[in-house]
Amino acid sequence: MTDTIFAPATAPGRAAVAVVRLSGPGTLEAVRSLSGRVPRPRQASLRKLRAGNGEVLDEGLVLWFPAPGSYTGEESAELHLHGGGAVVASVLQALAALGLRLAEPGEFTRRAFENGRLDLAQAEGVADLIDAETEAQRRQALAQLDGALGRARDVWRADLVEALALFEAAVDFPDEDLPDDLARRARPVLDRLVMALSGAVAGVRRAEQIRDGFSIALVGAPNAGKSTLLNALARREAAIVTPTPGTTRDIIEVSVRLAGYKVVLADTAGLREAEDAVEVEGVRRARLRAAEADLRLWVVDGAGGAGAGAAPPDVLRAGDFCLVSKSDLSSGDAVGRALTEAAALGLEPHRLSAHRPGDVSALEAALAGRVVAALGASEPPAATRLRHAALLSEAIERLESARALSDAPELAAEDVRLAARALDRITGRIGPEDVLDRIFSTFCIGK
């Protein structure tokens, strides 16, 4: 890391203020060349910024952060400029003329990781915090940035060290005056570890739902009112609504916020026996998306239309919703049969009209309650990504092998060592370069 890098840290476009960040061994000299002299550490100072030929580029605030007390752990600086595009471009050109290099995506955070300012899980928390759109995403990302997973890993690793010490003592000192059951004493420690790691793996699913959105699929017969309901929940015309059955052929997604959580609503093709090739594919996709969703809303035509008597879709599960739509219109016997079948399946029934705001608000409240019940635990999950889950599962597999080999302590000890290595890779203490490249390439320029 001998290069000195720079990048805009604010989004492009017209703005009141733009921030340019610098990091690396040449930062001090670059700041001196632009502003004439370096301000006191961590104190904003108003300076005229000049190009190499002495031309004034802008007047702005300059901050200098000496190593190691900076975000990256290197000499760093920030230039707070006026936000016009021409101003920012001229300062970036001046920095390039001084021999500095434009940063790659995520390079500032990668340097922070490589200089020990962040572990890998915390770096992932930085990316999640930048992308956070809801309160739940913000809380989860902040917990990750605060080192929640690293602290959990330290607790798990302490137990691993305890188990490893027992196995190694049984192997290395067989003739010493030590208890005969040293290896067996490691079993409760391994049991406790497997339970803790299994709980962390289970939490990854909740973390993904918080980050990517709780998925809700609207399913039902054609013209049941799915698209109308989607538009009402989205509060915009997201889906085309016509009297023609089969208007919706593909999946239409809309993101909304309920109780501070991101929710992804999916309007799907009407479920029926179709002959048209396009509609057949739409029905196939509808069934697949419904099967993958966290919650399904079975929409039944409350006006007694042609699809009102259709059998419940086979993708429904206990706890899903049965929504009798168009309740402002007269309903037929088919709706009663649908509600009877819904009760048999354990579905939660609701009657509503998408044209009555009170009905839509009541449905939103019911959906919000379901989302909070699924995602609203008091503490954010420690492990939040599939990468974490894969390494935790690898550690669990090794620990289960160690439990099975407790009568062969030398083999069990090796499994415990491999479990420890898997946990170390979560926070990046050891890890292949291509994994780091993949993680940091998803960051934005300037972070």
C-alpha positions in Angstrom: 0.0 0.0 0.0 2.6 2.5 -1.1 0.2 4.4 -3.4 -1.6 7.5 -2.1 -5.3 7.3 -3.2 -8.1 9.8 -3.5 -11.8 9.7 -4.4 -14.9 11.8 -4.0 -16.8 10.5 -0.9 -20.1 12.2 -1.8 -22.4 11.3 -4.7 -21.9 13.1 -8.0 -24.2 15.9 -9.0 -25.1 19.4 -7.9 -24.9 19.9 -4.1 -24.0 22.4 -1.5 -20.9 20.4 -0.3 -18.7 17.7 -1.8 -16.1 15.8 0.1 -12.9 14.4 -1.4 -10.9 11.8 0.7 -7.1 11.1 0.5 -5.2 8.3 2.1 -1.6 7.1 1.9 2.0 8.1 2.6 1.8 11.1 0.2 -1.3 12.7 1.8 0.6 15.2 3.9 2.6 16.6 0.9 -0.5 16.6 -1.3 -2.4 18.7 1.3 0.5 21.1 1.7 0.8 21.5 -2.1 -3.0 22.2 -2.5 -3.5 24.4 0.6 -0.1 25.9 1.3 0.2 24.5 4.8 -1.2 21.6 6.8 -3.9 22.3 9.5 -3.7 20.9 13.0 -4.7 17.2 13.2 -8.4 16.6 13.2 -9.3 20.3 13.1 -11.1 21.8 10.1 -9.3 24.8 8.6 -10.5 27.1 5.9 -8.0 27.2 3.0 -7.7 28.3 -0.6 -6.9 25.3 -2.8 -4.6 25.9 -5.6 -3.4 24.0 -8.7 0.2 23.5 -9.5 0.3 26.8 -11.5 -1.1 28.8 -8.6 -4.6 29.0 -9.9 -7.3 29.1 -7.1 -9.6 26.1 -7.6 -11.9 26.6 -4.6 -12.0 27.8 -1.0 -13.0 25.0 1.4 -12.3 23.1 4.6 -9.3 20.9 5.0 -8.9 18.2 7.6 -5.8 16.1 8.2 -5.7 12.8 10.1 -2.2 11.6 11.0 -1.6 7.8 11.1 -2.7 5.6 12.8 -5.6 7.7 14.1 -7.6 7.7 10.9 -10.3 5.6 9.2 -7.7 3.7 7.1 -4.9 3.7 9.7 -2.8 5.7 7.3 -2.2 9.4 6.8 -5.5 10.7 5.6 -7.3 13.9 4.7 -10.6 15.3 3.7 -11.3 18.3 1.5 -14.8 19.8 1.9 -15.5 21.7 -1.3 -18.3 23.6 -2.9 -20.5 20.9 -4.6 -20.4 22.1 -8.2 -19.2 19.5 -10.7 -16.6 21.8 -12.1 -15.1 22.5 -8.7 -14.8 18.8 -7.8 -13.4 17.9 -11.2 -10.7 20.6 -11.0 -9.6 19.4 -7.5 -9.5 15.7 -8.7 -7.4 16.7 -11.7 -5.0 18.6 -9.4 -4.6 15.6 -7.1 -3.9 13.3 -10.1 -1.3 15.8 -11.3 0.5 15.4 -8.0 0.9 11.7 -8.6 -2.0 10.4 -6.5 -4.2 7.6 -7.8 -8.0 7.4 -8.0 -9.2 4.8 -5.5 -10.8 1.5 -6.4 -14.2 0.6 -5.1 -13.9 -0.2 -1.3 -10.2 0.6 -1.2 -10.4 3.0 1.8 -12.2 0.3 3.8 -9.9 -2.4 2.6 -6.9 -0.4 3.8 -8.7 0.0 7.2 -9.1 -3.8 7.3 -5.5 -4.5 6.3 -4.2 -2.0 8.9 -6.3 -3.6 11.7 -8.8 -0.8 12.1 -11.7 -3.1 11.2 -12.2 -6.8 10.9 -13.8 -8.3 7.8 -17.3 -8.6 9.4 -17.1 -4.9 10.4 -16.1 -4.0 6.9 -19.2 -5.8 5.6 -21.2 -3.7 8.2 -19.9 -0.6 6.6 -21.2 -1.7 3.2 -24.6 -2.6 4.7 -24.8 0.8 6.5 -24.2 2.7 3.2 -27.0 0.6 1.6 -29.4 0.9 4.6 -32.9 2.1 3.7 -34.9 1.2 6.8 -34.4 1.6 10.5 -34.0 -2.2 10.9 -31.3 -2.3 8.3 -29.5 0.6 10.0 -29.6 -1.1 13.4 -28.3 -4.3 12.0 -25.5 -2.7 10.1 -24.4 -0.6 13.1 -24.3 -3.7 15.3 -22.1 -5.3 12.7 -19.9 -2.3 12.4 -19.6 -2.2 16.2 -18.1 -5.6 16.1 -21.0 -7.8 17.3 -19.8 -10.8 15.2 -16.2 -10.4 16.2 -17.1 -10.3 19.9 -19.2 -13.5 19.5 -16.3 -15.1 17.6 -14.0 -14.3 20.6 -16.4 -16.1 23.0 -16.7 -19.1 20.7 -12.9 -19.2 20.2 -12.4 -19.2 24.0 -14.5 -22.3 24.2 -12.5 -23.9 21.3 -9.3 -23.2 23.2 -10.7 -24.8 26.3 -11.7 -28.0 24.4 -8.4 -28.1 22.5 -6.4 -27.8 25.7 -8.3 -30.8 27.1 -7.7 -33.0 24.0 -4.0 -32.0 23.8 -3.4 -32.7 27.4 -4.9 -36.2 27.0 -2.5 -36.7 24.0 0.7 -35.0 25.2 0.7 -36.1 28.9 -0.7 -39.7 29.0 1.7 -40.7 31.8 1.3 -37.7 34.0 -0.9 -37.7 37.1 -3.9 -36.3 35.3 -7.6 -37.3 35.3 -8.4 -40.2 32.9 -11.4 -38.5 31.4 -9.8 -35.3 30.1 -11.0 -35.9 26.6 -14.6 -36.7 27.7 -14.6 -33.4 29.7 -14.4 -31.6 26.4 -17.8 -33.0 25.3 -20.0 -30.5 27.2 -17.8 -27.6 25.8 -18.3 -28.9 22.3 -22.1 -29.4 22.9 -22.3 -25.8 24.0 -20.4 -24.6 21.0 -22.5 -26.5 18.5 -25.7 -25.1 20.0 -24.3 -21.5 20.0 -23.1 -21.8 16.4 -26.3 -23.4 15.2 -28.2 -20.5 16.7 -26.0 -18.0 14.8 -26.6 -19.9 11.6 -30.3 -19.7 12.1 -30.0 -16.0 12.6 -28.5 -15.5 9.2 -31.9 -16.0 7.6 -33.4 -13.3 9.7 -30.5 -11.0 8.8 -31.0 -11.6 5.1 -34.7 -10.8 5.4 -33.9 -7.5 7.2 -31.3 -6.6 4.6 -33.0 -7.8 1.4 -36.6 -7.5 2.5 -39.4 -9.7 3.9 -40.9 -11.4 0.8 -44.7 -11.5 0.3 -46.3 -13.0 -2.8 -49.8 -12.3 -3.9 -51.3 -15.5 -5.5 -54.8 -16.4 -6.7 -56.9 -16.9 -9.8 -56.9 -14.4 -12.7 -58.9 -11.2 -12.0 -59.1 -11.9 -8.3 -57.8 -8.4 -7.5 -54.1 -9.0 -6.9 -52.8 -6.2 -9.0 -55.4 -3.7 -7.6 -54.3 -4.7 -4.1 -50.6 -4.3 -5.0 -51.2 -0.8 -6.3 -53.1 0.1 -3.2 -50.3 -1.1 -0.9 -47.7 0.5 -3.1 -49.8 3.7 -3.3 -49.0 4.0 -7.0 -49.9 2.4 -10.3 -47.2 -0.3 -10.2 -49.2 -3.0 -12.1 -51.6 -2.8 -15.0 -55.2 -3.5 -14.1 -57.7 -4.5 -16.8 -60.8 -6.7 -16.9 -59.0 -9.1 -19.2 -57.9 -12.3 -17.3 -54.2 -13.0 -17.5 -53.1 -9.4 -17.8 -50.2 -10.0 -15.4 -47.8 -12.4 -17.1 -44.5 -11.8 -15.2 -43.7 -11.0 -11.6 -44.0 -7.4 -10.6 -42.1 -6.4 -7.5 -42.7 -3.4 -5.3 -40.7 -2.5 -2.1 -42.6 -0.9 0.8 -41.8 -0.2 4.4 -43.8 -1.7 7.2 -43.0 -1.0 10.9 -39.5 0.1 9.9 -38.7 -3.0 7.8 -38.3 -3.5 4.1 -41.0 -5.6 2.6 -41.0 -6.8 -1.1 -44.4 -7.4 -2.5 -44.7 -9.6 -5.6 -47.7 -9.6 -7.9 -47.8 -12.9 -9.8 -49.7 -14.3 -12.8 -53.1 -15.7 -12.1 -53.0 -19.4 -11.3 -55.0 -21.5 -13.7 -54.6 -24.1 -16.4 -53.1 -22.1 -19.3 -52.4 -23.0 -22.9 -50.7 -19.9 -24.1 -46.9 -20.4 -23.8 -46.3 -17.0 -22.2 -49.0 -17.5 -19.6 -47.8 -21.0 -18.9 -44.4 -19.6 -18.1 -45.9 -16.9 -16.0 -47.9 -19.4 -13.9 -44.7 -21.5 -13.5 -42.8 -18.4 -12.2 -45.8 -17.5 -10.0 -45.7 -20.9 -8.3 -41.9 -20.8 -7.8 -42.0 -17.3 -6.4 -44.8 -18.1 -4.0 -43.0 -21.2 -2.8 -39.9 -19.1 -2.0 -41.8 -16.2 -0.3 -41.8 -15.7 3.4 -45.6 -15.1 3.4 -48.3 -15.7 0.8 -51.5 -13.7 0.3 -54.2 -15.9 -1.3 -56.5 -13.3 -3.0 -60.1 -14.6 -3.6 -62.5 -12.7 -5.7 -65.1 -11.5 -3.3 -67.5 -10.5 -6.1 -68.0 -14.2 -7.0 -66.1 -13.9 -10.3 -65.0 -16.9 -12.4 -62.0 -17.7 -10.3 -63.8 -17.4 -6.9 -64.5 -21.1 -6.7 -60.9 -22.2 -7.6 -59.2 -24.6 -5.2 -56.6 -23.1 -2.9 -53.1 -23.1 -4.5 -50.9 -25.9 -3.4 -48.2 -23.5 -2.5 -50.1 -22.2 0.6 -48.9 -22.9 4.1 -50.4 -22.6 7.5 -50.2 -19.0 8.7 -50.6 -17.5 5.2 -53.4 -14.9 4.6 -56.6 -15.5 2.8 -57.8 -12.1 1.4 -61.4 -11.9 0.2 -61.1 -8.9 -2.2 -63.8 -6.6 -3.6 -65.8 -6.9 -0.3 -67.7 -3.7 -1.3 -69.4 -5.9 -4.0 -71.8 -8.8 -3.4 -70.2 -12.1 -2.7 -71.3 -15.5 -3.7 -71.3 -19.0 -2.2 -67.9 -19.6 -3.7 -66.4 -17.2 -1.2 -67.8 -19.0 1.7 -66.3 -22.3 0.4 -63.0 -20.5 0.0 -63.1 -19.3 3.6 -63.9 -22.8 4.8 -61.0 -24.2 2.9 -58.8 -21.4 4.3 -59.7 -22.3 7.8 -58.9 -25.9 7.2 -55.4 -24.9 5.9 -54.8 -22.6 8.9 -54.9 -19.4 6.9 -55.6 -16.0 8.5 -58.8 -14.6 6.9 -59.3 -10.9 5.9 -62.1 -9.2 4.0 -61.3 -5.9 2.3 -61.8 -3.6 -0.7 -58.7 -2.1 -2.2 -60.7 1.0 -2.8 -61.4 1.7 0.8 -58.4 3.2 2.6 -59.4 1.9 6.0 -59.4 -1.7 4.7 -55.9 -1.2 3.2 -54.6 0.3 6.4 -56.0 -2.6 8.4 -54.3 -5.1 6.1 -51.0 -3.1 6.4 -51.2 -3.3 10.2 -51.8 -7.1 10.0 -48.8 -7.5 7.6 -46.7 -5.3 9.8 -47.5 -7.4 12.8 -46.4 -10.5 10.9 -43.2 -8.9 9.8 -42.3 -7.7 13.3 -43.1 -11.2 14.7 -40.7 -12.7 12.2 -37.9 -10.1 12.3 -38.3 -8.0 15.4 -36.1 -9.8 17.9 -34.6 -7.5 20.6 -31.0 -7.9 19.3 -29.8 -7.9 15.6 -28.3 -11.2 14.5 -24.5 -11.5 15.0 -24.0 -13.3 11.7 -25.6 -11.6 8.8 -24.4 -13.1 5.5 -24.3 -16.4 3.6 -20.5 -16.3 3.9 -20.8 -16.3 7.7 -23.4 -19.1 7.6 -21.1 -21.3 5.4 -18.1 -20.8 7.7 -20.2 -21.4 10.8 -21.6 -24.5 9.3 -18.1 -25.7 8.5 -17.1 -25.1 12.1 -20.2 -27.1 13.3 -19.3 -30.0 11.1 -15.8 -30.1 12.5 -17.0 -29.9 16.1 -19.5 -32.7 15.5 -16.7 -34.8 14.1 -14.6 -34.0 17.2 -17.5 -35.1 19.4 -17.7 -38.4 17.5 -13.9 -38.9 17.9 -13.7 -38.1 21.7 -12.0 -41.5 22.2 -9.3 -40.5 19.7 -8.2 -37.2 21.2 -5.4 -36.6 18.7 -8.0 -36.7 15.8 -10.5 -34.7 17.8 -7.9 -32.0 18.5 -7.3 -31.6 14.8 -11.0 -31.1 14.1 -11.2 -28.4 16.8 -8.2 -26.6 15.2 -10.0 -26.7 11.8 -13.2 -25.3 13.4 -11.1 -22.4 14.9 -9.7 -21.7 11.4 -13.2 -21.5 10.0 -14.2 -19.0 12.7 -11.0 -16.9 12.0 -12.0 -16.7 8.4 -15.3 -15.0 9.3 -13.5 -11.9 10.6 -10.7 -12.1 8.1 -7.9 -13.1 10.3 -7.1 -15.7 7.7 -8.7 -15.8 4.3 -7.9 -16.2 0.6 -7.3 -13.0 -1.4 -10.1 -13.7 -3.9 -12.6 -13.6 -1.0 -11.4 -10.2 0.0 -11.4 -8.9 -3.6 -15.0 -10.1 -4.0 -16.2 -8.4 -0.8 -14.6 -5.0 -1.3 -15.4 -4.8 -5.0 -19.1 -4.3 -4.0 -18.3 -1.1 -2.2 -18.8 2.4 -3.8 -15.9 4.6 -4.9 -14.7 6.7 -2.0 -15.5 4.1 0.7 
